[in-house]
Amino acid sequence: MTRLLRLALVVSLAAVAALGSATASAPAASAAEAGDAAPDDFVLTRFLHDDVIDGFSDTWGAARSGGRRHQGTDVMAAKGTPVVAVADGFVEAMEDGRRSGYYVRLRHADNWVTWYIHLNNDTPGTDDGSGGPEAAFAPGLEVGDFVAAGDVIGYTGDSGNAESRAPHTHFELQHNDRYLNPYPYLRAAWDRLQRELELIDEAL
């Protein structure tokens, strides 16, 4: 697929999503906001890391510097751990922000959007901040690309305002331009992964 065609698909998808958002009534509280541990309005068919260090916790709404509130879930992993798409979608952005550092944003069906933030910015074996986009993003990945759930899109790091913290992926979830607590969605995906691994172990 040519780059122009990929970009046209993303623009078309975003336009359709925006139209749906503009004409829809205000969304009801999601399963996540209602406290449901296994929401089904958007299913993460893959967990974003294969290897997780120290797990992850629900820090939605926790205080951050400058009066901000945490609007994502931090999943700890070793620097350079592959970050994968949690569901099929199109690459909508690959950028480097002051706070976010390197990030990838994917747009999925029904106006769902996922963000993968603080991707790697270091050269191998260092914390030099000189890795550039080659260290952050999967080789060959471009805006407009279609990615399937499980495709590698980037690598865990500590870019942006995470330089003083252990490497992790800050994961955010949006629906109809509204941020939702991603923790229950990630927890459901993690629990499914653990069950799958258990079944594999039993079959061996």
N, C-alpha and C positions, 0 to 999 in steps of 0.2 A: 504494500500500500504506500502510495507516495506521501511525502510530508504534507503537501497541500490538501490531499484528500483527508488525511488524519485530522488536520486542523479544522477542515470544514465539518467533519463529524462532531468534533468537540464543540464548535460554535453552535451547530444545530441542536446538539443535546442540551447545551446550556440555555439556548433560546426557548426550547420546549419546556425545560424545567422552570425557567423564569415565568413563562406564561401560566404554567400550572400553579406556581406560587402566588401570582398576582390575582388569580381568579378563585383560589380556594379560600374557604373560611379558615379562621384561626385553628391550628391543629390542636387536637385534644392532647392531654398529658400522655406521654409515651409510657410503655411498660416500664422503662428504666426509671422514669420519674415517679411512677407509682410504687416502686420498690420491688418489682418483680425480678427475681434472680435469673430468669431465663426468657428475656423478651423475644418475641417472634416477628415484630414488625420489620426488622432488618437482621438477617442472620449472617454472622461472620463465618464463612465456610472454611476459613483458615485462620489460625492464630498468627500474629504478626512476626513472631520469632520462633525458631525451632528450639533455641536454647535460651532459658530464662534464669537469671541470677537473682536470688532472694525474692522471687515472686513479684507481686504487684498488689497495690491496695487502692481502696476507694478514697481519693483525696479531692473529689469534686467539691468546689467551693472553698477550698482551703485558702487562707490569706497568702498573698504574694506581695512583693515590693511594689511601692507606688500605689497602694490601695487596690491592686488587682485581685481577682479571684482565679483560682486554678480551674480551668475549663477543659481538662483532659485527664488522662491516666498515664502515669509514667511506668514503663515496663523496663526493668533493668536487664542489661545483657552486656556481655563483653564487647569492647570496642571492635568494630569490624564485623560483628554478627550480621548476617543477611537479614534484611527487613523485607517481608513479602506483602503483597496485596491481600487484604482479608476477604475480598470478594471481587468478582469481575467488574471491570470499569475502564474508563479512559483517563489517561494522564492529562490533567488540566493545568498543572503548574509544577515547575521545578525551579526553585528560587533560593536565594540566600538573604535572610532578613537579619536586622540588628539583634532582636531578641530571639527569634526562632532559629537562627542559623540556617543551615541547609534543610530544605523540606521538600516533600512531594505531596501534592494534593490530587486525589482521585475522585472522579465523579461516577456514581453508580446509577443503576436504574431507579426510577421513582424519586429523583431529586435527593438521593442520599450522597453525602460527601464525607470522605475520610482524609485526615491529615496525618503525616508521619514526619515528626519535627525533631530537631537537634541531630541530624544525621552527621556522619563523620566528616571532619575537616582536617585530619592530621595525616602526615605521611606515616608509613608503617613503622611501628615500634616507638613512636614519639607522641608528644602532645604539643607539636609546634604550630598547629593551625595553618599549615602551609600545603595541605593536601589538595585543596581546590575541589571543584565539582567532580573530578575524576575519583576522589576518595569518597564522595557522598552518594553518588548515583550509580545505578547498575549500568554497565557498559552498553552503549547503543540506545539507551532509553531516551525518548524524546517526547515533548509535549505533543499530544494528539495520538500517541500509541494506545492501542487496546492492550490491557493486561488481564490475564486470567488469575483467579484466586490461586495464591501460592507462587506466582511469579516474583522473582527478586526485583525490587525497585530501588533499593539503596542499602546503606550499611549503618549500623548503630554507632553513635558518637556522642560528642558533648559540645557541639557547636552552638553559637549564639550565647545566650546568658546561662548556659549550662556548663560553661568551662570549669567552674569550681565544683561541679558535682560528678559523681560516677557516671560513666556512659549509660545512656538509656534512650529509649524512643518515647517521646511525648506524643500520645495518640489522641486525636480529637475526632468527634463525630458531629455531623450536622444533618438536619433534615428540614427542607424548605427554609434554608437560611437560619435555622434556629439551632443553637448548640444544645446537645444533649449529653448527659452523663454517660460516657462510654464504658464505664466499669462493668455493668451487668452484661453487656454484649461481649466484652472480652472474657469475663468469667465463664459465660456459657460456652464460648469457643474453646477456652482452656479445659473446661470439664469434659467436653466432647473429645478433645485430643487425648486426655488422660485415659478415658474409657477405651479409645481406639488402641492406645499403646498396651493397655492391660489385655485386650483381646488378642493382640499380636503375640504377647508374651505367653498367653495360655495356649495359643495354637502351635508354638514352637516345641 
